[in-house]
Amino acid sequence: MSAEVSPGTDALAAAGQTRGIFPAELLDRCISCGFCLPACPTYALSKDEASSPRGRITLMRALETGVLDDDDATLREQASYCLGCRACEPVCPAGVQYGELLEHWRSHQWQGRRRPPLARVLTNVVVRNWLVRRLGLFSRHARTATAAPQGPHLMLGCFERALFPGVSRAARRLRPELDAPGDQGCCGALHAHNGDLELGRELGRRLGEQLPGTIVTTAGGCAAHLTSVLGRDRVKEFSEYVAADPATAVGELRVDGRRARVALQDSCHLRNGMDVWREPRELIAAVADYVELPGAAQCCGSAGSYSLLRPRDSRAVLDPKLDQIAAADVDYVVVVNPGCQRQLVGGLRRRRSRVRVLHLTELLTAAQDGGLPRRRLRLGTRLGRRAEAPTDEAAGPAGLAGHLNDRPLPDDPGAAAAGRPDAMDGSAGPDDTHRR
């Protein structure tokens, strides 16, 4: 598609030619410079302008002005193919708030029956508090009977409490002052990212009323969404909450008599939306030998529900990262988001990797305890490839950058590969990954 930019939406609005799908101040901010292209995972895989942030904003402008109909095939495909990782935001000199634009786009594009059926099922489940509570009914996640008036409160993720209940238990072991009311509802991030922005914001406001004061979350995607609804002063991601207290006991994690080698997978929304990336690295380095993956700052392909809605494309994004993990010779990969945890657990299991995936809370409690329990080896594995049985947590089912000087700092190791056009090439070409 052409990268030519349509006239500004302000001018078109004055002439009565816009549809009101997008806020004009958001849509007009893009200057089509192209800095976002090398940072975009789907553009890196497809080399298709339409699959870049610049190309998608051009499509949004065509939708806003009526040049393209709602049912246009390219609009439908690109609204779905985008990961929503927001890697374009920190490198944008104009401060385009692409994540919010994408939420408005999907809220229009995915109305009614046009929303993917699986996305509709997932959002219908977590909108009901009794179903959310039932998700964690048998999982032994952390919970307290009451909530302190002003917190701090531990937010229990909807699916995290069922898939990875050890995360919330570890969080409360590290910071016992956190209460964790078991009757809390969904934060709305799943809805905001899957075509129901207004309901997503309403659920965030409800959770803010249910948990007054400071909310601490172990899920990067939920943290970024809640921040957009409740404000930055009320929401803390767990690593920044812990890093702010220098008195936190950390211990040391050792493997075979040496300090463990540990890598990190950033949460896209946490890093690109909240600028939280230093804190988890500092905490890991305090208890183990930290190893920076070349693509630590790049999306793992989970992207919330994306890995379920587009599993083939999700794996195409994940595969280079699995190669990097294998080459790094690490003992553990740490995550700060449950979707990333599920994605990496599944990917490494398929490769029969010995590398174990832990949430940051689990790594820190293991360091306090002097190590993790050894897991039994699976039978029938190849010699020299020690595939280990998963833990119970791993066995479950499948402040935006506004100016040029807000780009990743030179001493930011994870940003080293984020701007390279070839950073994600080499595992699959567009014909293998992008269903047109």
BAVO-221078 format. One line per field, with one value per residue (C-alpha): residue number from 1; x, y, z; residue in one letter. Coordinates in nm, 2 decimals. Example, Ala and Ser with C-alpha at 12.3 -4.5 7.8 and 13.67 -1.06 7.14 Angstrom:
# BAVO-221078
nr <- [1, 2] $
c1 <- [1.23, 1.37] $
c2 <- [-0.45, -0.11] $
c3 <- [0.78, 0.71] $
rest <- [a, s] $
***
This chain:
# BAVO-221078
nr <- [1, 2, 3, 4, 5, 6, 7, 8, 9, 10, 11, 12, 13, 14, 15, 16, 17, 18, 19, 20, 21, 22, 23, 24, 25, 26, 27, 28, 29, 30, 31, 32, 33, 34, 35, 36, 37, 38, 39, 40, 41, 42, 43, 44, 45, 46, 47, 48, 49, 50, 51, 52, 53, 54, 55, 56, 57, 58, 59, 60, 61, 62, 63, 64, 65, 66, 67, 68, 69, 70, 71, 72, 73, 74, 75, 76, 77, 78, 79, 80, 81, 82, 83, 84, 85, 86, 87, 88, 89, 90, 91, 92, 93, 94, 95, 96, 97, 98, 99, 100, 101, 102, 103, 104, 105, 106, 107, 108, 109, 110, 111, 112, 113, 114, 115, 116, 117, 118, 119, 120, 121, 122, 123, 124, 125, 126, 127, 128, 129, 130, 131, 132, 133, 134, 135, 136, 137, 138, 139, 140, 141, 142, 143, 144, 145, 146, 147, 148, 149, 150, 151, 152, 153, 154, 155, 156, 157, 158, 159, 160, 161, 162, 163, 164, 165, 166, 167, 168, 169, 170, 171, 172, 173, 174, 175, 176, 177, 178, 179, 180, 181, 182, 183, 184, 185, 186, 187, 188, 189, 190, 191, 192, 193, 194, 195, 196, 197, 198, 199, 200, 201, 202, 203, 204, 205, 206, 207, 208, 209, 210, 211, 212, 213, 214, 215, 216, 217, 218, 219, 220, 221, 222, 223, 224, 225, 226, 227, 228, 229, 230, 231, 232, 233, 234, 235, 236, 237, 238, 239, 240, 241, 242, 243, 244, 245, 246, 247, 248, 249, 250, 251, 252, 253, 254, 255, 256, 257, 258, 259, 260, 261, 262, 263, 264, 265, 266, 267, 268, 269, 270, 271, 272, 273, 274, 275, 276, 277, 278, 279, 280, 281, 282, 283, 284, 285, 286, 287, 288, 289, 290, 291, 292, 293, 294, 295, 296, 297, 298, 299, 300, 301, 302, 303, 304, 305, 306, 307, 308, 309, 310, 311, 312, 313, 314, 315, 316, 317, 318, 319, 320, 321, 322, 323, 324, 325, 326, 327, 328, 329, 330, 331, 332, 333, 334, 335, 336, 337, 338, 339, 340, 341, 342, 343, 344, 345, 346, 347, 348, 349, 350, 351, 352, 353, 354, 355, 356, 357, 358, 359, 360, 361, 362, 363, 364, 365, 366, 367, 368, 369, 370, 371, 372, 373, 374, 375, 376, 377, 378, 379, 380, 381, 382, 383, 384, 385, 386, 387, 388, 389, 390, 391, 392, 393, 394, 395, 396, 397, 398, 399, 400, 401, 402, 403, 404, 405, 406, 407, 408, 409, 410, 411, 412, 413, 414, 415, 416, 417, 418, 419, 420, 421, 422, 423, 424, 425, 426, 427, 428, 429, 430, 431, 432, 433, 434, 435, 436] $
c1 <- [0.00, 0.10, 0.26, 0.10, -0.08, -0.43, -0.51, -0.52, -0.83, -0.88, -0.92, -1.15, -1.36, -1.42, -1.55, -1.77, -1.58, -1.48, -1.67, -1.56, -1.39, -1.06, -0.98, -0.84, -0.56, -0.43, -0.46, -0.31, 0.01, 0.18, 0.42, 0.50, 0.87, 0.91, 1.12, 0.86, 0.92, 1.24, 1.08, 0.77, 0.78, 0.51, 0.69, 1.02, 0.85, 0.64, 0.83, 0.48, 0.41, 0.05, 0.19, 0.38, 0.26, 0.29, 0.09, -0.18, -0.22, -0.27, -0.54, -0.70, -0.71, -0.88, -1.13, -1.20, -1.26, -1.47, -1.21, -1.23, -1.54, -1.55, -1.55, -1.24, -1.02, -0.70, -0.85, -0.98, -0.65, -0.42, -0.64, -0.59, -0.23, -0.09, 0.05, -0.03, 0.32, 0.36, 0.73, 0.67, 0.59, 0.94, 1.11, 0.84, 0.97, 0.61, 0.48, 0.21, 0.00, -0.03, -0.17, -0.47, -0.53, -0.53, -0.78, -1.02, -0.97, -1.06, -1.35, -1.50, -1.36, -1.46, -1.82, -2.08, -2.02, -1.70, -1.51, -1.31, -1.52, -1.25, -1.20, -1.57, -1.56, -1.26, -1.40, -1.75, -1.58, -1.39, -1.66, -1.84, -1.69, -1.82, -1.66, -1.33, -1.33, -1.41, -1.11, -0.89, -1.12, -0.89, -0.55, -0.44, -0.35, -0.29, -0.60, -0.70, -1.05, -1.05, -0.88, -0.70, -0.87, -0.57, -0.38, -0.14, -0.34, -0.21, -0.41, -0.49, -0.49, -0.80, -0.61, -0.29, -0.47, -0.56, -0.26, 0.02, -0.11, 0.24, 0.31, 0.07, 0.18, 0.54, 0.45, 0.29, 0.58, 0.81, 0.58, 0.34, 0.19, 0.00, -0.35, -0.52, -0.90, -1.02, -1.34, -1.17, -1.28, -1.11, -0.91, -1.05, -0.72, -0.85, -1.16, -0.97, -0.73, -1.00, -1.25, -1.44, -1.25, -1.53, -1.61, -1.24, -1.22, -1.53, -1.40, -1.07, -1.27, -1.47, -1.15, -1.01, -1.32, -1.29, -0.92, -0.88, -0.53, -0.22, -0.26, 0.04, 0.02, 0.24, 0.11, 0.27, -0.02, -0.27, -0.05, -0.03, -0.41, -0.49, -0.24, -0.43, -0.76, -0.66, -0.34, 0.03, 0.03, -0.21, -0.06, 0.27, 0.41, 0.57, 0.93, 0.91, 0.73, 1.00, 1.29, 1.18, 1.26, 1.63, 1.58, 1.42, 1.60, 1.71, 1.95, 2.12, 2.02, 2.28, 2.29, 2.56, 2.76, 2.77, 2.54, 2.25, 2.25, 1.92, 1.77, 1.47, 1.18, 1.03, 0.66, 0.59, 0.32, 0.52, 0.83, 0.68, 0.38, 0.52, 0.90, 0.96, 1.25, 1.55, 1.38, 1.35, 1.70, 1.84, 1.65, 1.77, 2.13, 2.11, 2.04, 2.20, 2.42, 2.20, 2.23, 2.08, 1.91, 1.96, 1.58, 1.47, 1.29, 1.10, 0.76, 0.76, 0.44, 0.20, 0.04, -0.25, -0.50, -0.29, -0.12, -0.47, -0.63, -0.33, -0.11, 0.09, 0.19, 0.26, 0.50, 0.68, 0.75, 0.85, 1.09, 1.39, 1.36, 1.38, 1.70, 1.84, 1.76, 1.93, 2.24, 2.26, 2.31, 2.10, 1.94, 1.63, 1.42, 1.23, 0.90, 0.69, 0.37, 0.16, 0.10, 0.47, 0.51, 0.26, 0.41, 0.77, 0.68, 0.50, 0.78, 1.06, 0.87, 0.82, 1.19, 1.26, 1.47, 1.62, 1.57, 1.31, 1.06, 0.99, 0.80, 1.02, 0.84, 0.92, 1.28, 1.32, 1.15, 1.37, 1.68, 1.56, 1.51, 1.85, 1.73, 1.44, 1.35, 1.48, 1.22, 1.21, 1.34, 1.10, 1.15, 1.23, 1.43, 1.74, 2.07, 2.23, 1.89, 1.75, 1.38, 1.23, 0.87, 0.70, 0.60, 0.23, 0.23, 0.38, 0.14, -0.17, -0.36, -0.25, 0.39, 0.40, 0.70, 0.60, 0.93, 1.24, 1.45, 1.22, 1.37, 1.55, 1.87, 2.21, 2.27, 1.95, 2.07, 1.74, 1.70, 2.01, 1.82, 1.49, 1.57, 1.74, 1.54, 1.69, 1.65, 1.38, 1.46, 1.60, 1.35, 1.06, 0.96, 0.63, 0.50, 0.54, 0.39, 0.15, -0.18, -0.30] $
c2 <- [0.00, 0.36, 0.54, 0.87, 1.05, 1.17, 1.54, 1.61, 1.49, 1.84, 1.99, 1.71, 1.74, 2.10, 2.00, 1.73, 1.44, 1.24, 0.96, 1.02, 0.68, 0.82, 1.13, 1.37, 1.48, 1.12, 1.05, 1.38, 1.34, 1.09, 1.26, 0.95, 0.96, 0.58, 0.56, 0.30, 0.05, -0.11, -0.14, -0.33, -0.71, -0.77, -0.53, -0.71, -1.04, -0.93, -0.62, -0.50, -0.13, -0.21, -0.42, -0.13, 0.14, 0.40, 0.19, 0.11, 0.47, 0.54, 0.27, 0.43, 0.77, 0.60, 0.44, 0.77, 0.96, 0.69, 0.61, 0.24, 0.06, -0.12, -0.46, -0.38, -0.70, -0.51, -0.32, -0.64, -0.82, -0.54, -0.47, -0.84, -0.89, -0.61, -0.74, -0.42, -0.43, -0.05, -0.09, 0.20, 0.45, 0.49, 0.55, 0.80, 1.16, 1.29, 1.10, 0.91, 0.71, 0.41, 0.18, 0.40, 0.43, 0.06, 0.02, 0.27, 0.09, -0.25, -0.11, 0.00, -0.27, -0.56, -0.45, -0.72, -1.04, -0.90, -0.96, -1.29, -1.56, -1.66, -1.30, -1.27, -1.59, -1.47, -1.12, -1.27, -1.49, -1.23, -0.97, -1.17, -1.16, -1.50, -1.66, -1.48, -1.61, -1.96, -1.95, -1.95, -2.17, -2.47, -2.31, -2.19, -1.84, -1.58, -1.43, -1.23, -1.18, -0.80, -0.50, -0.23, 0.11, 0.26, -0.05, -0.15, -0.41, -0.70, -0.73, -1.09, -1.13, -1.31, -1.59, -1.56, -1.68, -2.00, -2.06, -1.94, -1.92, -1.94, -1.58, -1.42, -1.65, -1.55, -1.18, -1.19, -1.38, -1.11, -0.82, -0.95, -0.60, -0.65, -0.77, -0.98, -0.98, -1.29, -1.13, -0.86, -0.84, -0.80, -0.48, -0.46, -0.48, -0.79, -0.59, -0.28, -0.48, -0.69, -0.44, -0.31, -0.01, 0.15, -0.16, -0.21, 0.14, 0.08, -0.24, -0.06, 0.21, -0.05, -0.23, 0.11, 0.15, -0.20, -0.15, 0.21, 0.35, 0.19, -0.12, -0.34, -0.58, -0.87, -0.84, -0.58, -0.55, -0.50, -0.24, -0.03, -0.05, 0.04, 0.33, 0.47, 0.45, 0.53, 0.73, 0.66, 0.75, 0.47, 0.18, 0.01, -0.29, -0.53, -0.48, -0.10, -0.15, -0.38, -0.18, 0.13, -0.04, -0.09, -0.29, -0.58, -0.91, -1.08, -1.37, -1.55, -1.81, -2.07, -2.36, -2.64, -2.43, -2.11, -1.81, -1.88, -1.73, -1.55, -1.37, -1.15, -1.11, -0.76, -0.70, -0.49, -0.27, -0.24, -0.13, 0.07, 0.21, 0.27, 0.29, 0.01, -0.20, -0.11, -0.23, -0.60, -0.61, -0.46, -0.71, -1.01, -0.89, -0.87, -1.24, -1.40, -1.33, -1.13, -1.21, -0.97, -1.13, -0.94, -0.92, -0.89, -0.57, -0.72, -0.89, -1.27, -1.31, -1.36, -1.02, -1.10, -1.31, -1.28, -1.62, -1.78, -1.58, -1.60, -1.89, -1.93, -1.56, -1.57, -1.85, -1.68, -1.39, -1.62, -1.85, -1.60, -1.54, -1.91, -1.93, -1.64, -1.82, -2.14, -1.94, -1.75, -2.07, -1.95, -2.14, -1.93, -1.68, -1.44, -1.28, -1.00, -1.08, -1.41, -1.40, -1.40, -1.68, -1.90, -1.82, -1.90, -2.21, -2.35, -2.26, -2.40, -2.71, -2.78, -2.75, -2.98, -2.70, -2.74, -2.36, -2.29, -2.00, -1.81, -1.50, -1.24, -1.30, -1.67, -1.60, -1.37, -1.61, -1.89, -1.67, -1.62, -1.99, -2.08, -2.24, -2.41, -2.78, -3.00, -3.14, -3.50, -3.58, -3.70, -4.04, -4.10, -3.78, -3.76, -3.80, -3.46, -3.29, -3.28, -3.21, -3.16, -3.20, -2.86, -2.72, -2.70, -2.33, -2.40, -2.68, -2.48, -2.45, -2.31, 0.72, 0.72, 0.87, 1.22, 1.37, 1.28, 1.27, 1.00, 0.73, 0.44, 0.56, 0.46, 0.25, 0.06, -0.29, -0.41, -0.13, -0.23, -0.45, -0.28, -0.04, -0.28, -0.38, -0.72, -0.78, -1.05, -1.18, -1.52, -1.76, -1.72, -1.52, -1.35, -1.64, -1.87, -1.63, -1.38, -1.52, -1.27] $
c3 <- [0.00, -0.04, 0.25, 0.13, 0.42, 0.38, 0.48, 0.85, 1.02, 1.18, 0.83, 0.72, 1.04, 0.96, 0.63, 0.79, 0.63, 0.94, 1.11, 1.48, 1.52, 1.64, 1.84, 1.59, 1.82, 1.82, 1.45, 1.34, 1.54, 1.31, 1.07, 0.87, 0.94, 0.94, 1.26, 1.38, 1.10, 1.23, 1.58, 1.45, 1.48, 1.21, 0.96, 1.03, 0.94, 0.64, 0.50, 0.41, 0.46, 0.56, 0.85, 1.00, 1.25, 0.98, 0.73, 0.98, 1.08, 0.71, 0.71, 1.02, 0.84, 0.54, 0.77, 0.95, 0.63, 0.46, 0.19, 0.31, 0.43, 0.76, 0.58, 0.38, 0.38, 0.45, 0.74, 0.90, 0.85, 0.98, 1.29, 1.38, 1.27, 1.48, 1.81, 2.00, 2.16, 2.14, 2.05, 1.80, 2.08, 2.25, 1.91, 1.78, 1.76, 1.74, 2.05, 1.86, 2.11, 1.89, 2.16, 2.22, 1.85, 1.81, 2.09, 1.92, 1.59, 1.72, 1.92, 1.59, 1.36, 1.59, 1.67, 1.71, 1.51, 1.36, 1.69, 1.67, 1.84, 2.09, 2.19, 2.26, 2.47, 2.68, 2.74, 2.83, 3.09, 3.28, 3.28, 3.54, 3.89, 4.00, 3.69, 3.76, 4.12, 4.00, 3.77, 4.08, 4.30, 4.31, 4.24, 4.59, 4.48, 4.74, 4.90, 5.20, 5.35, 5.35, 5.18, 5.37, 5.32, 5.13, 5.04, 4.92, 4.74, 4.53, 4.21, 4.12, 3.74, 3.60, 3.43, 3.63, 3.94, 3.76, 3.54, 3.77, 4.13, 4.27, 4.14, 4.39, 4.67, 4.61, 4.59, 4.93, 5.08, 4.96, 5.06, 5.33, 5.37, 5.04, 5.08, 4.81, 4.83, 4.65, 4.53, 4.32, 3.95, 3.62, 3.54, 3.19, 3.00, 2.80, 2.69, 2.60, 2.38, 2.22, 2.08, 2.38, 2.51, 2.70, 2.90, 2.96, 3.11, 3.32, 3.46, 3.55, 3.73, 3.92, 4.03, 4.14, 4.37, 4.50, 4.58, 4.69, 4.72, 4.58, 4.35, 4.29, 4.00, 3.88, 3.52, 3.30, 3.06, 3.34, 3.50, 3.18, 3.13, 3.49, 3.47, 3.17, 3.37, 3.73, 3.69, 3.73, 4.10, 4.20, 4.01, 4.07, 3.89, 4.14, 4.03, 4.07, 4.40, 4.54, 4.39, 4.57, 4.91, 4.95, 5.26, 5.07, 5.15, 4.83, 4.90, 4.61, 4.36, 4.28, 4.04, 4.07, 4.31, 4.10, 4.06, 3.83, 3.49, 3.44, 3.14, 3.12, 2.88, 2.91, 2.92, 2.61, 2.77, 3.09, 2.91, 2.62, 2.80, 3.15, 3.10, 3.35, 3.24, 3.47, 3.79, 3.70, 3.57, 3.89, 4.11, 3.90, 3.91, 4.29, 4.32, 4.01, 3.71, 3.47, 3.10, 2.85, 2.56, 2.23, 2.18, 2.55, 2.47, 2.17, 2.18, 2.25, 2.05, 2.34, 2.32, 2.54, 2.35, 2.02, 2.07, 2.09, 1.80, 1.56, 1.69, 1.37, 1.36, 1.73, 1.69, 1.41, 1.64, 1.92, 1.73, 1.71, 2.08, 2.16, 1.95, 2.15, 2.48, 2.36, 2.25, 2.58, 2.79, 3.08, 3.36, 3.39, 3.19, 3.40, 3.30, 3.45, 3.27, 3.28, 2.90, 2.84, 3.10, 2.92, 2.58, 2.68, 2.88, 2.58, 2.33, 2.54, 2.62, 2.25, 2.20, 2.50, 2.65, 3.00, 3.06, 3.32, 3.31, 3.63, 3.72, 3.89, 4.22, 4.20, 4.13, 4.42, 4.67, 4.53, 4.60, 4.96, 5.00, 4.86, 4.54, 4.36, 4.42, 4.15, 3.91, 3.80, 3.45, 3.18, 3.05, 2.68, 2.62, 2.42, 2.59, 2.67, 2.65, 3.01, 2.96, 3.30, 3.41, 3.46, 3.79, 3.88, 3.79, 3.45, 3.36, 3.30, 2.97, 2.70, 3.06, 2.68, 2.49, 2.38, 2.26, 2.08, 2.39, 2.54, 2.32, 2.49, 2.66, 2.52, 2.83, 2.79, 2.68, 2.57, 2.32, 2.13, 1.88, 1.89, 1.61, 1.38, 1.07, 1.07, 1.45, 1.40, 1.06, 0.98, 1.12, 0.88, 0.58, 0.51, 0.31, 0.62, 0.88, 0.74, 0.62, 0.37] $
rest <- [m, s, a, e, v, s, p, g, t, d, a, l, a, a, a, g, q, t, r, g, i, f, p, a, e, l, l, d, r, c, i, s, c, g, f, c, l, p, a, c, p, t, y, a, l, s, k, d, e, a, s, s, p, r, g, r, i, t, l, m, r, a, l, e, t, g, v, l, d, d, d, d, a, t, l, r, e, q, a, s, y, c, l, g, c, r, a, c, e, p, v, c, p, a, g, v, q, y, g, e, l, l, e, h, w, r, s, h, q, w, q, g, r, r, r, p, p, l, a, r, v, l, t, n, v, v, v, r, n, w, l, v, r, r, l, g, l, f, s, r, h, a, r, t, a, t, a, a, p, q, g, p, h, l, m, l, g, c, f, e, r, a, l, f, p, g, v, s, r, a, a, r, r, l, r, p, e, l, d, a, p, g, d, q, g, c, c, g, a, l, h, a, h, n, g, d, l, e, l, g, r, e, l, g, r, r, l, g, e, q, l, p, g, t, i, v, t, t, a, g, g, c, a, a, h, l, t, s, v, l, g, r, d, r, v, k, e, f, s, e, y, v, a, a, d, p, a, t, a, v, g, e, l, r, v, d, g, r, r, a, r, v, a, l, q, d, s, c, h, l, r, n, g, m, d, v, w, r, e, p, r, e, l, i, a, a, v, a, d, y, v, e, l, p, g, a, a, q, c, c, g, s, a, g, s, y, s, l, l, r, p, r, d, s, r, a, v, l, d, p, k, l, d, q, i, a, a, a, d, v, d, y, v, v, v, v, n, p, g, c, q, r, q, l, v, g, g, l, r, r, r, r, s, r, v, r, v, l, h, l, t, e, l, l, t, a, a, q, d, g, g, l, p, r, r, r, l, r, l, g, t, r, l, g, r, r, a, e, a, p, t, d, e, a, a, g, p, a, g, l, a, g, h, l, n, d, r, p, l, p, d, d, p, g, a, a, a, a, g, r, p, d, a, m, d, g, s, a, g, p, d, d, t, h, r, r] $
***
